[in-house]
């Protein structure tokens, strides 16, 4: 036993496979395993049943294995089977195992002949097996049968490739002996993924069905199509034996008798048969795992690091510990408050680069959407002048007024201020909706506890709704305050004297510099297919023009459109397009671009449309105002030209109203964000930090609040299971590496090639014949530590027979008892001392190697 730790490698890999499969992850470790491939009815299932010694796999004609079966064999005193999908249930009757495999296969693939890549994990405990893990894959086929999909061959090939292309997977290529080896599907696919043959083990089945006078000797001796790992022949039970319930132990005895009695195989009988195949696979899988240990260790460490963050969250959440529940509740409520505040106030950590967060969206509502709504209702020149003229006439009554009446100014101003209520309330509704979305986003981290998440979301949303009504009352109060007193002594108010001297050109004067760029960005011009179709351009908006270029380098200008007499218009979204559209048109019914009366511009989102509209407002391009239907039937007497005195009075009040409404709008635009922040957003933050926990305690029992969802509990258990499996694997791999490299046990000398008759028993052999000198490396005298090499597992075939020994000569050259030199052993190794000669003490210096030329050699 050079390395006892190596025996635990295969169970370790089994444990990792179970952990990853049960949690629904394939894991990127590429665990070492053996995949069984071959054509349909090649005998793959029979080989696996011979390993177990039981009939437990589905049988029939055509494709029987339709899902990968991960078969884990574990050496154990008891004999039973377990499925990963039936945890806790032990199958003692292997007929039930077969029925469960069929039922589980049909559950995923249906009753037809379809296939699925989802594996079935089966673990068999038995004293008759060696530790081994194999994957039984569907047999390769060429033609679809029944209601199979027409591409069944391609589907099976893809499934096989998923397993055998991994460098950590050994390939057990099963080929029947009664077919031409050159046409073997298993060897063909193995050659594609493993051209050097480093991972392929050949298995030849149905040797007893070959034509009389033929044998597979050249194949089994690795001469015809050589593989580095060689071929092993097996004889499975025939269909008649299976139908007759022939015992597998009897079949194994018949297999042994077949190889010993067949003249073509008797010389290699010790290397043939199912027991030898099982032993060889155990050794080769163990060696393969050992060879992949360095890479496996690094992958395990990286996987463990990636799991540590998730496992850290689960460590505080033990369902049965009330103190843990209380601590978890406090932590989660506190974290919810921190997350909510970060979403509103902004944070430098974990910045979302794909979408705007809650605070950024609320800022856009305050400074883009709300100003746009104010301007949208503010400017309708024709309607405003008509209202002013009616107010002046109604105040004067039957008299002709000589002076501009103050009451007309107050009436018009108050009417304009009342109109501010609608955009203000709309702004509050938009902020409320964004706050609720932010609350839902922050409660996503409470998904482990559905009841806690539901209660938290309900309590905070209810509080925000309550603050909604209070905030609206306060905003309406602000507007009522503005209505209560018209302050004509405001420092920014122009007064009557200046209003009479002011011209209409001064009213519409731009507030930005003429050449100042207001906005740049990509937009799509929607044009019919007959005129070239829609195209994307780079647009630049200044205070005087609207230009578009081929790209953002702004070198190739396509067109420049002056902003004079332009207005904005909403366009309904097309059912064939996902983009949001608005239009620019000329109020004087002129063509805007080529022969188009309006240009339709498209954006990806409604937020982009609102942002562009706000930019156009800064440039003096306002939205179109919907005209009332009664305008078409207006009394002709109302449209006649006013007298010059009335026109001057209308112009004066128009200027006064414009000046005072500008003051009110400025005040409202400043106070609205402050009012909403104070009464709604800051109040919600204070509520979450100070009162949410008390509301949660009063909402229900703490135990019910902190009750995990079944899915989350399962995920937590499986995650912890995987985490501990990874840690255990790293510890075990570390122990194995230490045992293998640091403190190797010197192996015995492999002298089985010497006939045993005249030689003394192994216990009486001199020390020099059973162990190498301590100062010499172990590689000089025997194999490396670990299990014996895979290609030479049988002691009877450890070395070739001694050639050309003279008749009658014994194993020793003479009475001296000196063992002659043989060609297969290094010439510098000293021969064993004859009996009676004292051995040198362990501490004696190493003597030089002595070669005696007088001793006869077998080559003489």
C-alpha angles and dihedrals in degrees: 000000000000094000120014091179091067090068089069095055098087094047087048092055089046090054092051091048091053093047094051095042095049093051092051096248128120090202120214094251097099092214116216111260143147118249118202111216132174145116124293114288092010090132100258095136092045091055091053092048090051089055092055096036091226138095104242109130125092115257136195144105123304121007110355103157103066100158129043110265113208101204114194114190115199124187106232139148093240123063119223142112135236133196122212091223091052100052116190095015118115119203111210095165107068091202086068088052090058092049091048091051090051093047094047091048092051091047091065104026101031127230094298125086096268122131136223134199093218105109130225112224114213124175120194121196115198140144088227097064137073122225104278139147121205135168116218107208130192115275118256115256137182106202130047113241127205113331094345115134113265091241094055091125091055092046093052091046091052091050092050091048091054088065109029098045090069113098090222093062122093114211120224102198109199116198128171114236094223091069130069110272091216089064095050111136091200094054091043095055091041090054090053096056098028107034093165092052092232095136103032125103116186122220121188115200134184094037089153091060097060119117116272112270094026130094141172096239095127090051096048091046087056094241104117104049103359122211123192091233093041133217132291122199124217135180115216129194116276122239088257090055091049093049089048091052092240110189114252092224089058089047090053090051090050089049090053091049091049094057094043093049100041110095092215096052107029093093090057098033092118090061095048134075139058097284091054091046091052092048092047093049090049091052096043094046090049091049090045091052090048091052092051095046097103093053092039091052093053092048091048090052093050091047090050092052091051090051097047094079092053093042090051089062092052095049093077095048110078107158098212099047113088092196089055090049092052092047092047091049092051092046094048094047090048092048090048090055092049092049092048092051092048091051091052102036097033128240138218095222122079094006113193108229097180104055139020115258126226097272094048092050092049089050089053090051091051099047106025112021098039096047089048091054090049094052092042091064096033107064119063103127100184095048092046095051091049091052091049093051092049091049092051093048094047092050093050092045113178092350126084108237121229096191135044107261119236091210091063089055093050093046093051093044093051091048090053092047092052088056088064091072095077098055090042093054090044090053091053091050091052092050091047091053092049091049091052090049089051091051091052091048092051093048091059088088088061091062091113088072111042095186093050091048092048094049094045092050092046095049096046094043091050090051092049090051090052091051088049093069092044092050092050090049090052094049092048087050089055090053091047088052090054089050094049096068130018104209106207090171093068111134092235095049112107098214129213097290095055093040092061093052096045118100131213090250090061090052095059094040113140118252093208133067114272096242097035114127108229100182144355129193151115120289134169120234109215109218127161118262090245089062098045105288131250118322137183119238138174108249128202120194119197132170091268109026147027113219135175132203138192093252142349093279086078094214101118108053115199100187143339120214121195114227096226113125093359124140137177126246132187117239124200116248114255117241089225094054132060094205128102116237139204130171140221119212140170117250091214092061093249126144111268100195124011105311095339121114090201138016117226112212121194131204132186095240139024089241090063090050092052091047092052091047090053089051091051089052090057088052091051098255107131132192123263115263118226110241119225117249092236091067092080092059095043118146109264090225089064093060098053119114117274123236116262095252092052090047090055091049092049090049092050095050089043090058092045093049092048091051095047096043088052089057092048093047091050090051094046093046088054098043100042097068090043093051093047092046093050102041100034118016102034090040090053091051091050090048093052093049098043111023110021094084092053091050090050092052091050092046095068149314115320091228093058092045092054095044110129123228113251091242092051093046090052092047091049092050093047092045092051089045091053091045093053091043090054092048092048090048092053091049092048093046089050091052092047092050091050093049093046101046112018103044109018119181111233108246124226121261113267100233098145090119089075115089110253101217104087096024121100119248116278092251092060096048117115116263092247090062096050103041135025122243110279094242095056122085114253092238090073097064107028148348124309120270117281133053119340118276113281097233094054106040099139119080091210090064100039093120137007118268117273107266127232102351110178114251115269095013114132128221091268123065095224147331091295089078094224112153110231122237116262128201094239095060126071111266092222094063110101117238122245117276118248118250115279098033109113117243119236115254118261092252096052118116119263111269121220119261112265120207114194110210092192093066114098117247127215089234092061 
